């Protein structure tokens, strides 16, 4: 799964008191935020999540980057309803917080829950979206119960910020279960290791979304192939009889003795080569085993040649 640092923005404006979601819009957000936070931190061992509110005197960051969803859950229950939400100011502050994240390898993401009208023109949102896109910030927006003009503005904003389908929008109509709708959307499913998909790789990770994982897997595969190649070359170039290198004939199924000798490098004094027993006497070789007989004769001829070579050397010296 993608390595990311996410800031989740909740809408705690007076509009969040609306009861078209059970028991109200803000309580529905709390449950959805808890589910999403757990999915983000569990999707990658180094992903982190933060929390901020959009309404009040100003947008406020409540939790900086953390891997503990419990901190987010605790802070959510201390949030109060307060005035109107400032969507633009909240997104800008979230972008600034992501810019100063500790791990710069984390991808930047903002997840904004909107349950009140966006009080700015569409052109302002489009400009904001283009700036986020320029700075490689992805944004997911969950539009809670607001249709009409609000929905059109959110769509325009997502179209401006979207890059390679990295930003998404979820419109949830009044009366629906917000958490269920979120869990069925790509906003949640791409971070849920159990959701899986045809494009997922090892452990449910999408290699296209995580180039570092793809590189590590490719290097690991190349190293394994190189090691296998070295082992194969070592077997092919293993010393045969007489200490010479080269390909050895495969041992026949009828000759265990021949197979044992062909795969081992012995010297001329090695008793195991001749199959001697504890009494030092040579074991009989089956006459029907032609390979073993030929090998035995070749070794004896080699020893005889070596025994004759020594006197010749002495004669030359004299």
C-alpha positions as CSV (number, residue, x, y, z in Angstrom):
1,X,0.0,0.0,0.0
2,X,1.1,3.6,-0.6
3,X,3.4,5.1,2.0
4,X,1.5,8.3,2.9
5,X,1.0,11.0,5.5
6,X,-2.7,12.0,5.7
7,X,-4.5,14.9,7.4
8,X,-8.2,14.3,8.0
9,X,-10.4,17.4,8.2
10,X,-13.7,17.1,10.0
11,X,-16.6,19.6,9.6
12,X,-17.7,20.7,13.1
13,X,-19.8,23.6,12.0
14,X,-23.4,24.2,13.2
15,X,-24.6,22.5,10.0
16,X,-23.2,19.2,11.5
17,X,-26.0,19.2,14.0
18,X,-28.4,18.2,11.2
19,X,-30.2,14.9,12.0
20,X,-30.5,13.6,8.4
21,X,-27.7,11.2,9.4
22,X,-28.2,9.1,12.6
23,X,-27.8,10.6,15.2
24,X,-26.4,13.7,13.4
25,X,-23.8,14.5,10.7
26,X,-20.9,15.0,13.1
27,X,-21.4,11.8,15.0
28,X,-21.5,10.0,11.7
29,X,-18.2,11.6,10.8
30,X,-16.6,10.4,14.0
31,X,-17.3,6.8,13.2
32,X,-16.1,7.1,9.6
33,X,-12.9,8.9,10.7
34,X,-12.0,6.2,13.1
35,X,-12.5,3.5,10.5
36,X,-10.4,5.4,7.9
37,X,-7.6,6.2,10.4
38,X,-7.2,2.5,11.2
39,X,-7.1,1.6,7.5
40,X,-4.4,4.2,6.8
41,X,-2.0,3.2,9.6
42,X,-2.5,-0.5,9.0
43,X,-2.0,-0.2,5.2
44,X,1.7,0.6,5.6
45,X,4.1,0.3,8.5
46,X,5.3,3.9,8.1
47,X,2.1,5.7,7.2
48,X,0.7,8.3,9.6
49,X,-2.4,10.3,10.1
50,X,-3.3,13.7,11.6
51,X,-6.6,15.5,12.5
52,X,-7.9,19.0,12.2
53,X,-11.2,20.8,12.3
54,X,-12.6,23.2,9.6
55,X,-15.0,25.3,11.7
56,X,-14.6,27.8,14.6
57,X,-12.5,30.9,14.8
58,X,-10.0,29.2,12.4
59,X,-9.2,25.8,11.1
60,X,-7.3,24.0,13.9
61,X,-4.9,21.1,13.9
62,X,-5.8,18.8,16.8
63,X,-3.4,15.9,16.2
64,X,-0.1,16.0,14.3
65,X,1.2,13.0,12.4
66,X,0.8,9.9,14.4
67,X,0.4,6.1,14.0
68,X,-1.9,5.9,17.0
69,X,-5.6,6.1,16.0
70,X,-6.5,6.2,19.7
71,X,-5.2,9.8,19.9
72,X,-7.5,10.8,17.0
73,X,-10.5,9.1,18.6
74,X,-9.9,10.8,21.9
75,X,-9.6,14.3,20.3
76,X,-12.8,13.8,18.2
77,X,-14.9,13.4,21.3
78,X,-13.7,16.7,22.7
79,X,-14.6,18.7,19.5
80,X,-17.5,21.2,19.9
81,X,-19.8,22.7,17.3
82,X,-18.7,26.1,16.4
83,X,-19.9,28.5,13.7
84,X,-19.2,28.0,10.0
85,X,-16.6,25.9,8.2
86,X,-13.9,27.5,6.1
87,X,-13.1,24.9,3.5
88,X,-10.3,26.8,1.7
89,X,-8.5,27.9,4.8
90,X,-8.6,24.4,6.2
91,X,-7.2,22.8,3.1
92,X,-4.4,25.4,3.0
93,X,-3.5,24.7,6.6
94,X,-3.5,21.0,6.0
95,X,-1.2,21.4,3.0
96,X,1.2,23.4,5.2
97,X,1.2,20.7,7.9
98,X,2.0,18.1,5.2
99,X,4.8,20.1,3.8
100,X,6.6,19.9,7.2
101,X,6.1,16.2,7.7
102,X,9.1,14.4,9.1
103,X,9.3,11.6,6.5
104,X,9.5,13.3,3.1
105,X,9.1,9.9,1.4
106,X,5.5,9.8,2.5
107,X,3.0,10.9,-0.1
108,X,0.8,13.8,0.9
109,X,-3.0,13.4,1.2
110,X,-5.9,15.4,2.6
111,X,-9.2,13.7,3.4
112,X,-11.9,16.4,4.0
113,X,-15.4,15.7,5.3
114,X,-17.8,18.4,4.3
115,X,-21.2,18.7,5.9
116,X,-21.8,22.5,5.3
117,X,-22.1,24.7,2.3
118,X,-18.8,25.8,0.7
119,X,-19.0,29.6,0.8
120,X,-16.6,30.4,-2.0
121,X,-16.8,30.6,-5.8
122,X,-16.0,27.6,-8.0
123,X,-13.0,29.6,-9.5
124,X,-11.4,29.8,-6.1
125,X,-11.7,26.1,-5.6
126,X,-10.2,25.3,-9.0
127,X,-7.2,27.6,-8.4
128,X,-6.7,25.9,-5.0
129,X,-6.9,22.5,-6.6
130,X,-4.3,23.3,-9.3
131,X,-1.9,24.6,-6.6
132,X,-2.3,21.3,-4.6
133,X,-1.7,19.3,-7.8
134,X,1.4,21.3,-8.5
135,X,2.7,20.4,-5.0
136,X,1.8,16.7,-5.4
137,X,-0.9,16.8,-2.8
138,X,-3.8,14.4,-3.3
139,X,-7.3,15.2,-1.9
140,X,-10.3,13.0,-1.1
141,X,-13.6,14.8,-0.3
142,X,-16.5,13.1,1.5
143,X,-19.6,15.3,0.8
144,X,-22.0,14.6,3.6
145,X,-25.7,15.1,2.7
146,X,-25.2,18.3,0.6
147,X,-26.4,18.3,-3.0
148,X,-26.9,20.8,-5.7
149,X,-24.4,23.7,-5.8
150,X,-22.2,22.2,-3.1
151,X,-21.8,19.0,-5.1
152,X,-20.9,20.8,-8.3
153,X,-18.2,22.8,-6.5
154,X,-16.7,19.7,-4.9
155,X,-16.6,18.0,-8.3
156,X,-14.9,21.0,-9.9
157,X,-12.3,21.1,-7.1
158,X,-11.5,17.3,-7.4
159,X,-11.2,17.6,-11.2
160,X,-8.6,20.4,-10.7
161,X,-6.5,18.6,-8.1
162,X,-6.7,15.1,-9.6
163,X,-3.6,13.6,-11.0
164,X,-3.5,10.0,-12.3
165,X,-6.7,9.2,-10.5
166,X,-5.1,9.9,-7.1
167,X,-7.9,12.1,-5.8
168,X,-11.6,11.1,-5.3
169,X,-14.9,12.4,-4.2
170,X,-17.7,10.6,-2.4
171,X,-21.2,12.0,-2.3
172,X,-23.4,10.5,0.5
173,X,-27.1,11.2,0.3
174,X,-29.1,12.0,3.4
175,X,-30.4,8.9,5.2
176,X,-27.5,6.6,4.1
177,X,-25.1,5.1,6.5
178,X,-21.9,7.2,6.1
179,X,-19.5,4.6,7.4
180,X,-20.9,1.9,5.1
181,X,-20.8,4.2,2.1
182,X,-17.1,5.1,2.9
183,X,-16.1,1.5,3.3
184,X,-17.5,0.6,-0.1
185,X,-15.7,3.5,-1.8
186,X,-12.2,3.5,-3.3
187,X,-11.2,6.1,-0.6
188,X,-11.2,3.2,1.9
189,X,-10.8,0.1,-0.2
190,X,-7.4,1.1,-1.6
191,X,-6.0,1.2,2.0
192,X,-7.8,-1.9,3.2
193,X,-5.5,-4.9,2.8
194,X,-8.4,-7.3,3.0
195,X,-10.3,-5.6,0.2
196,X,-7.6,-6.6,-2.3
197,X,-7.9,-6.3,-6.1
198,X,-6.6,-7.6,-9.4
199,X,-3.8,-5.0,-9.4
200,X,-2.5,-5.8,-5.9
201,X,0.9,-7.4,-5.5
202,X,2.5,-9.0,-2.5
203,X,0.5,-8.5,0.7
204,X,-2.2,-6.7,-1.3
205,X,0.2,-3.8,-2.2
206,X,-0.3,-2.0,-5.5
207,X,3.2,-1.9,-7.1
208,X,2.2,1.0,-9.3
209,X,1.3,3.1,-6.3
210,X,4.5,2.1,-4.4
211,X,7.5,2.3,-6.7
212,X,9.9,1.7,-3.8
213,X,8.3,-1.7,-3.1
214,X,8.4,-2.5,-6.9
215,X,12.1,-1.6,-7.0
216,X,12.9,-3.8,-3.9
217,X,11.0,-6.7,-5.4
218,X,12.8,-6.4,-8.8
219,X,16.2,-6.2,-7.2
220,X,15.5,-9.2,-5.0
221,X,14.4,-11.2,-8.0
222,X,17.5,-10.2,-9.9
223,X,19.7,-11.3,-7.0
224,X,18.0,-14.6,-6.8
225,X,18.4,-15.2,-10.5
226,X,22.1,-14.3,-10.4
227,X,22.6,-16.7,-7.4
228,X,20.9,-19.5,-9.3
229,X,23.1,-18.8,-12.4
230,X,26.3,-18.9,-10.2
231,X,25.2,-22.3,-8.8
232,X,24.5,-23.6,-12.2
233,X,27.9,-22.5,-13.6
234,X,29.6,-24.0,-10.5
235,X,27.9,-27.4,-11.1
236,X,28.8,-27.4,-14.8
237,X,32.5,-26.5,-14.2
238,X,33.0,-28.8,-11.2
239,X,36.3,-30.8,-11.5
240,X,35.9,-34.3,-13.0
241,X,38.2,-37.3,-12.9
242,X,41.9,-36.5,-13.2
243,X,41.3,-33.0,-11.8
244,X,40.2,-31.6,-15.2
245,X,37.2,-29.3,-15.5
246,X,34.3,-29.9,-17.9
247,X,30.9,-31.3,-18.3
248,X,30.5,-34.8,-16.9
249,X,28.2,-37.4,-18.3
250,X,25.1,-37.9,-16.3
251,X,25.2,-41.1,-14.2
252,X,23.2,-44.0,-15.6
253,X,20.3,-45.3,-13.5
254,X,22.0,-48.8,-13.5
255,X,25.3,-47.6,-12.1
256,X,25.4,-46.2,-8.6
257,X,29.2,-46.5,-8.4
258,X,29.7,-44.5,-11.7
259,X,27.3,-41.8,-10.5
260,X,29.1,-41.5,-7.2
261,X,32.6,-41.1,-8.8
262,X,31.4,-38.7,-11.5
263,X,30.2,-36.1,-9.0
264,X,33.3,-36.1,-6.8
265,X,36.9,-35.0,-7.1
266,X,39.2,-37.8,-5.7
267,X,42.9,-38.2,-5.8
268,X,44.7,-41.5,-6.9
269,X,45.3,-42.6,-3.3
270,X,41.6,-42.3,-2.2
271,X,40.4,-45.7,-1.2
272,X,36.8,-44.7,-1.7
273,X,37.5,-44.3,-5.4
274,X,38.4,-48.0,-5.8
275,X,35.7,-49.3,-3.4
276,X,38.2,-51.0,-1.0
277,X,36.8,-52.5,2.1
278,X,38.2,-52.4,5.7
279,X,40.7,-55.1,4.8
280,X,42.2,-53.1,2.1
281,X,41.1,-55.6,-0.6
282,X,39.5,-54.2,-3.8
283,X,35.8,-55.0,-4.1
284,X,34.7,-56.9,-7.2
285,X,33.0,-54.9,-10.0
286,X,30.0,-56.3,-11.7
287,X,31.0,-57.5,-15.2
288,X,27.7,-56.3,-16.5
289,X,28.4,-52.8,-15.4
290,X,30.3,-51.5,-18.4
291,X,30.6,-47.9,-17.2
292,X,32.2,-48.9,-13.9
293,X,34.6,-51.3,-15.6
294,X,35.7,-48.8,-18.2
295,X,36.3,-46.2,-15.4
296,X,38.3,-48.7,-13.4
297,X,40.5,-49.6,-16.4
298,X,41.1,-46.0,-17.2
299,X,42.2,-45.2,-13.7
300,X,44.6,-48.2,-13.6
301,X,46.1,-47.2,-17.0
302,X,46.5,-43.7,-15.6
303,X,48.4,-44.9,-12.6
304,X,50.6,-47.2,-14.7
305,X,51.5,-44.2,-17.0
306,X,52.3,-42.1,-14.0
307,X,54.5,-44.9,-12.6
308,X,56.4,-45.2,-15.8
309,X,56.9,-41.5,-16.2
310,X,59.1,-41.2,-13.1
311,X,61.9,-43.5,-14.4
312,X,62.0,-41.6,-17.7
313,X,62.5,-38.3,-15.8
314,X,65.3,-39.9,-13.8
315,X,67.0,-41.3,-17.0
316,X,67.0,-37.8,-18.5
317,X,68.7,-36.4,-15.4
318,X,71.4,-39.1,-15.5
